[in-house]
Structure formats: C-alpha cells, structure tokens
Amino acid sequence: MGSLDTYLPIFFMTVLGIIFAALSFVASRLLAPQRPTAAKEAPYECGIVPTHEPAHRFPVRFYLIAMIFIIFDIEIIFLFPWAIVFGDLKTFGLVEILVFAAAVFVSFVYLISNGALDWGPMKRVRPITSEVPRTTRSTVRRIGSSSGEAA
Amino acid sequence: MQDPLFIHGVGLGVVIIAIVKVLVVFAVLLVAVMLMIWLERKVISDMQNRIGPNRAGPFGLLQSLADGIKLFFKEDLMPDRADRIVFKLAPYLTLVPAFLVFTVVPLGGVVTIAHHRVELQVADPPIGILFLLAFSSISVYGAMLAGWSSGSKYPLLGSVRASAQMISYEAAMGLSVVAVVLQTHTLSTRGIVLAQAPHFWDWGVFRTGIVPFLIFWVAATAELNRPPFDLVEGEQELVGGFNTEYSSIRFALFYLAEFMNMITMSAVMVTLFFGGPDGPGFPFLRWLWPILWFAGKTFVFLYVYVWIRAALPRLRYDHLMDLGWKRLIPISLGWLLVIAGVIISPAWGFGILGGCVVAAVVLYQALKVARRRREIEAGAAGLGRAARVAAEVQLRQLAGPHEGGAS
C-alpha cells in the first residue's frame, strides 16, 4: 500500500488536462486558416507601429515584493504544521508561535517604515518657475513654434 | 486518514473508479464553465438593463459553446517577437493547474460502488489544502510566462502586475487558511469538511470568527484577477493584459482557466468555511443531497462574483498593494494568534487581542514614518541642489544613527 496511491486520480487529471489542451491546439491547427502577415505578427499596440522594445528592466519594487513574499510564505509554511499539532502543544505551542510572530512582525514593521511596500509615483512638488499666465495662447503648442510658449 | 478507495491497494476496479471520477469531474467542470460564462453575461446584462446573449439555444444558453467553436476556426497567431516555446507552454501552465486544484474539493458524501467506499471527490491527499495552495500558485507562472513570452509591451506589463498581485494576496490567503486548519487539525479537505459537521454553527466561518473568511474572500478575488481587482487586464491601460497577444484557441484556454479558477475558488470557500457538502439530507436519494448543497453554496459565491463585477469600480494599483500588504496580512496574522489564544483559554485570547492592538499602533507609526520619508523624498525631487542636501540630512535623522545612506 503505497502512500502515493492517493495521487493516482490527480495524475489522471493532469494527463487529461494536457491531452485536452494538446488536442485543442491540434484541432485549431487543422481547422483554422493560416495566413500570417507582417501586420498580424507585429506586437499589438492598438494599430500604432511599435517604436520601442518592451522594457527589459522593471521597477525594483516588483523584485522587492517577490523577496518579501518569500519571507511571508515561509512563515505560513511553518504555521501549517504548527496548526496541526497545536492541540497537543497547548500553551507551549502558543508561546512559541507568539515569539515567532513577533519576530516576523518586527521585520514587517522595519520594511514598512522604510517604505519597502509603498507604491505609486512620488508626488513631485515642482516650484512654478514661469510667470506667464495660463491661457490658450501660452499653453497650447502650435505648429512652427519650438516651445510651449506662444510665439 | 486516508482515501478509503485505496486502502486495499490499487486493483483494476479502483483504477476504473478513479478514471470515471476524473472523467465526470472533467466534463462537469467544462459544462460548468460554459454555463458560468453564460450566467455572467446574462446577469451583468440584466443589471445593466440589457438583454445579453439570447440567440444561441434557449435563453442563449449555448452562446459560450458557439463562441468556443468559433475560436477553433480563428487564425492562431504567433507574434514574431515571441519566445515560441514558452508562448506555447504558457496555456498548459494555466489550464492544467486549474483542473488540478478542483480535484481536492469534496463534492459530496461517501458512497459504495461495487464494494468500494468512494469519496465523492477526485482525490483526497492527506495534504489537500497545501496541494491546493501550491497549484493555485503555479497558475502565476502561466500568467507571468504568457506575458513575458509575447514580446510585446502591454502583455509584459500585465503579467508583471499579475504576478505581483497574485503573490501579494497569497500570503493573506494562506494565513486565513491556517486559521481554519487550527480549528480542524487536518490538512485533508475531506477532514476539514467532516470537522465542520454536524451543525451549521460548526462551520468554519463561525468557528474562526468570520474575519478569516472575509480576508480569504477578498484575497481569492484578487487572486482570480476578478473585478474590482482586475488591474491585470485593465482595458484602458493594458489592452487585455497578459493574454493580449493570444488568439484563437490559445486565448480560449486562458479564458476557460480563468472561469474554472473562479468556480474552484468558490468551491474552496464553501469547503473551508461553509461545511462543503454539509446540510440537511432526506431519506430518499441520500447521496444526492450533499452534492446539491455543495452546488447551491458554490452558486451563491459565483453569483456574488458577478454581482461584485457589476457593482464595484476597479482599484488603483497602489491601493491594491496597500490593501494586501498593510491591512490584510497584519489583520489575518493577528486574528490567527487571537484564535490560537482563545483555544487555550479566554484570558490568553484577550491578552493577545491587547497585544494586537499595541502592534496595530506600532504599525500605524511605521506607516507614518514611511509617509514622512516619502514626502521628504518627493519634495527633494522637485527642489534645487541645496534643498536636496538638506532633505537628505533630514532623511538620515529620520532613519536614526545606525543607518547611513537612505535615499
């Protein structure tokens, strides 16, 4: 009696899911027309000809989130076995987990106070340098003029 | 605790029963997705005072089927900048986990077929709930790789957003699941359902004090990229999100997986918090009632998902991240500890509750420090050099004596 027997139906389901997806692709290949053109295969940008490559670098916040997530995920993985045996551990288990949670919480507070979990652009306070009144003549860019100010 | 089907080893009969279970659940899932897409379109259109699909079949019931068949005949495009292998792999990574997660959900009671005791769920591994969390995480890879391999701007942005959002809410989700496990002492989904019998006040939602359920619900909605958390496919910003470049049947499979995950998450909520197939039964057709109860409860959540989509506007991305990290995670962690305390004794519970209040105050102070730091930084960005240096000095003072270059 292998303990892996329980996973037999899950294995069947995996195979069935893969077969279903693969057969769909085969059917699509047989049924669908294939007339690719350059326009169809270009990256979709709402009809505009793409001028920039997609970004290779990302705001560092995304990596930060991924790293912080790992800390929390490990914490949660520790909590599962604890929750199972909590009935036997009683007060000892509770104190243990309180210490553990406190340690995690301290690092969490540190992260938050350092702004590691802040999002969105910073609000830039730009001092107003120009005294030109804001009218259509001063703000609307016109053909022939190089700057925003009207000629 | 073990799946009773496999207690006497694996024989031909057991394998046949397993295959039949898999096939039935597979077919039911596909039909359920079809009906769910129809239901969503119909309910939304009712709420918006439109008619919605009404041409294909009675009440437009076959509309999704018609759409699916149509997509088979559509040209399957491969963008020329795409990473071809990963582009083809991503739909599998999204679809297969969507099927797998549903396998551990208990659909009904236990019946006897040809001298085998058969649980009405595809599989009952002893670590069912961990299996569920693990495989719902794998679908993040599907979204991430689909967007990355497209070689296009918007899908890439959509997929990075999707993965950040999904992993952010997974932490809160996991913590609220731990709260349920704390009360039921088992990771097996069947065990969790059995521990919530026989009265409805034994259901997880009441025994864990509602808060974990609410957090799980919000987190599940975010995990599914459903409105109001559908920033992944914010049409106004990202065209269609990570699957923009996918067409034909590949797109259909992403769509299928999305709705299947929705059904699965509703089923999981029913399993964890609402007793799964638990409910009053009647002597005739004894095996049918639990299934009906399960389907009914799941349907309530599915309907609410559609309702939420019609009712709520989309969140802003920073609000989304703030909600996940700065509110849901601390609340669910605190509530988990309070539950653990109450299990030992009420005095411990109140003590920990007090500790949580103190922690909340500390957290609030930390948020204030972060906000001040940002204000100083933001101010410095728009100022001259002298003012920037002054702000730097101020920042260092804020950071304390131990920390040097914080900017």
Boltz contact constraints between the chains, C-beta under 6 A:
constraints:
  - contact:
      token1: [A, 1]
      token2: [B, 9]
      max_distance: 6.0
  - contact:
      token1: [A, 5]
      token2: [B, 6]
      max_distance: 6.0
  - contact:
      token1: [A, 5]
      token2: [B, 10]
      max_distance: 6.0
  - contact:
      token1: [A, 6]
      token2: [B, 3]
      max_distance: 6.0
  - contact:
      token1: [A, 6]
      token2: [B, 6]
      max_distance: 6.0
  - contact:
      token1: [A, 6]
      token2: [B, 125]
      max_distance: 6.0
  - contact:
      token1: [A, 8]
      token2: [B, 18]
      max_distance: 6.0
  - contact:
      token1: [A, 9]
      token2: [B, 18]
      max_distance: 6.0
  - contact:
      token1: [A, 9]
      token2: [B, 21]
      max_distance: 6.0
  - contact:
      token1: [A, 9]
      token2: [B, 22]
      max_distance: 6.0
  - contact:
      token1: [A, 9]
      token2: [B, 122]
      max_distance: 6.0
  - contact:
      token1: [A, 9]
      token2: [B, 123]
      max_distance: 6.0
  - contact:
      token1: [A, 10]
      token2: [B, 103]
      max_distance: 6.0
  - contact:
      token1: [A, 10]
      token2: [B, 123]
      max_distance: 6.0
  - contact:
      token1: [A, 12]
      token2: [B, 19]
      max_distance: 6.0
  - contact:
      token1: [A, 12]
      token2: [B, 22]
      max_distance: 6.0
  - contact:
      token1: [A, 13]
      token2: [B, 22]
      max_distance: 6.0
  - contact:
      token1: [A, 13]
      token2: [B, 99]
      max_distance: 6.0
  - contact:
      token1: [A, 13]
      token2: [B, 100]
      max_distance: 6.0
  - contact:
      token1: [A, 13]
      token2: [B, 103]
      max_distance: 6.0
  - contact:
      token1: [A, 16]
      token2: [B, 26]
      max_distance: 6.0
  - contact:
      token1: [A, 17]
      token2: [B, 96]
      max_distance: 6.0
  - contact:
      token1: [A, 17]
      token2: [B, 99]
      max_distance: 6.0
  - contact:
      token1: [A, 21]
      token2: [B, 92]
      max_distance: 6.0
  - contact:
      token1: [A, 21]
      token2: [B, 95]
      max_distance: 6.0
  - contact:
      token1: [A, 21]
      token2: [B, 253]
      max_distance: 6.0
  - contact:
      token1: [A, 24]
      token2: [B, 249]
      max_distance: 6.0
  - contact:
      token1: [A, 27]
      token2: [B, 72]
      max_distance: 6.0
  - contact:
      token1: [A, 28]
      token2: [B, 72]
      max_distance: 6.0
  - contact:
      token1: [A, 28]
      token2: [B, 76]
      max_distance: 6.0
  - contact:
      token1: [A, 28]
      token2: [B, 248]
      max_distance: 6.0
  - contact:
      token1: [A, 28]
      token2: [B, 249]
      max_distance: 6.0
  - contact:
      token1: [A, 31]
      token2: [B, 72]
      max_distance: 6.0
  - contact:
      token1: [A, 31]
      token2: [B, 73]
      max_distance: 6.0
  - contact:
      token1: [A, 32]
      token2: [B, 73]
      max_distance: 6.0
  - contact:
      token1: [A, 32]
      token2: [B, 74]
      max_distance: 6.0
  - contact:
      token1: [A, 32]
      token2: [B, 75]
      max_distance: 6.0
  - contact:
      token1: [A, 32]
      token2: [B, 76]
      max_distance: 6.0
  - contact:
      token1: [A, 32]
      token2: [B, 248]
      max_distance: 6.0
  - contact:
      token1: [A, 33]
      token2: [B, 75]
      max_distance: 6.0
  - contact:
      token1: [A, 40]
      token2: [B, 77]
      max_distance: 6.0
  - contact:
      token1: [A, 41]
      token2: [B, 79]
      max_distance: 6.0
  - contact:
      token1: [A, 41]
      token2: [B, 80]
      max_distance: 6.0
  - contact:
      token1: [A, 43]
      token2: [B, 79]
      max_distance: 6.0
  - contact:
      token1: [A, 43]
      token2: [B, 81]
      max_distance: 6.0
  - contact:
      token1: [A, 43]
      token2: [B, 152]
      max_distance: 6.0
  - contact:
      token1: [A, 44]
      token2: [B, 152]
      max_distance: 6.0
  - contact:
      token1: [A, 44]
      token2: [B, 244]
      max_distance: 6.0
  - contact:
      token1: [A, 54]
      token2: [B, 153]
      max_distance: 6.0
  - contact:
      token1: [A, 54]
      token2: [B, 156]
      max_distance: 6.0
  - contact:
      token1: [A, 62]
      token2: [B, 160]
      max_distance: 6.0
  - contact:
      token1: [A, 62]
      token2: [B, 164]
      max_distance: 6.0
  - contact:
      token1: [A, 65]
      token2: [B, 164]
      max_distance: 6.0
  - contact:
      token1: [A, 69]
      token2: [B, 167]
      max_distance: 6.0
  - contact:
      token1: [A, 72]
      token2: [B, 171]
      max_distance: 6.0
  - contact:
      token1: [A, 76]
      token2: [B, 174]
      max_distance: 6.0
  - contact:
      token1: [A, 79]
      token2: [B, 178]
      max_distance: 6.0
  - contact:
      token1: [A, 83]
      token2: [B, 178]
      max_distance: 6.0
  - contact:
      token1: [A, 83]
      token2: [B, 181]
      max_distance: 6.0
  - contact:
      token1: [A, 83]
      token2: [B, 182]
      max_distance: 6.0
  - contact:
      token1: [A, 84]
      token2: [B, 185]
      max_distance: 6.0
  - contact:
      token1: [A, 86]
      token2: [B, 182]
      max_distance: 6.0
  - contact:
      token1: [A, 87]
      token2: [B, 185]
      max_distance: 6.0
  - contact:
      token1: [A, 91]
      token2: [B, 344]
      max_distance: 6.0
  - contact:
      token1: [A, 94]
      token2: [B, 340]
      max_distance: 6.0
  - contact:
      token1: [A, 94]
      token2: [B, 344]
      max_distance: 6.0
  - contact:
      token1: [A, 101]
      token2: [B, 337]
      max_distance: 6.0
  - contact:
      token1: [A, 109]
      token2: [B, 362]
      max_distance: 6.0
  - contact:
      token1: [A, 109]
      token2: [B, 366]
      max_distance: 6.0
  - contact:
      token1: [A, 112]
      token2: [B, 366]
      max_distance: 6.0
  - contact:
      token1: [A, 112]
      token2: [B, 370]
      max_distance: 6.0
  - contact:
      token1: [A, 113]
      token2: [B, 366]
      max_distance: 6.0
  - contact:
      token1: [A, 113]
      token2: [B, 369]
      max_distance: 6.0
  - contact:
      token1: [A, 113]
      token2: [B, 370]
      max_distance: 6.0
  - contact:
      token1: [A, 115]
      token2: [B, 370]
      max_distance: 6.0
  - contact:
      token1: [A, 115]
      token2: [B, 373]
      max_distance: 6.0
  - contact:
      token1: [A, 115]
      token2: [B, 374]
      max_distance: 6.0
  - contact:
      token1: [A, 117]
      token2: [B, 325]
      max_distance: 6.0
  - contact:
      token1: [A, 119]
      token2: [B, 318]
      max_distance: 6.0
  - contact:
      token1: [A, 119]
      token2: [B, 321]
      max_distance: 6.0
  - contact:
      token1: [A, 120]
      token2: [B, 318]
      max_distance: 6.0
  - contact:
      token1: [A, 122]
      token2: [B, 378]
      max_distance: 6.0
  - contact:
      token1: [A, 123]
      token2: [B, 378]
      max_distance: 6.0
  - contact:
      token1: [A, 124]
      token2: [B, 381]
      max_distance: 6.0
  - contact:
      token1: [A, 124]
      token2: [B, 382]
      max_distance: 6.0
  - contact:
      token1: [A, 125]
      token2: [B, 379]
      max_distance: 6.0
  - contact:
      token1: [A, 125]
      token2: [B, 382]
      max_distance: 6.0
  - contact:
      token1: [A, 126]
      token2: [B, 382]
      max_distance: 6.0
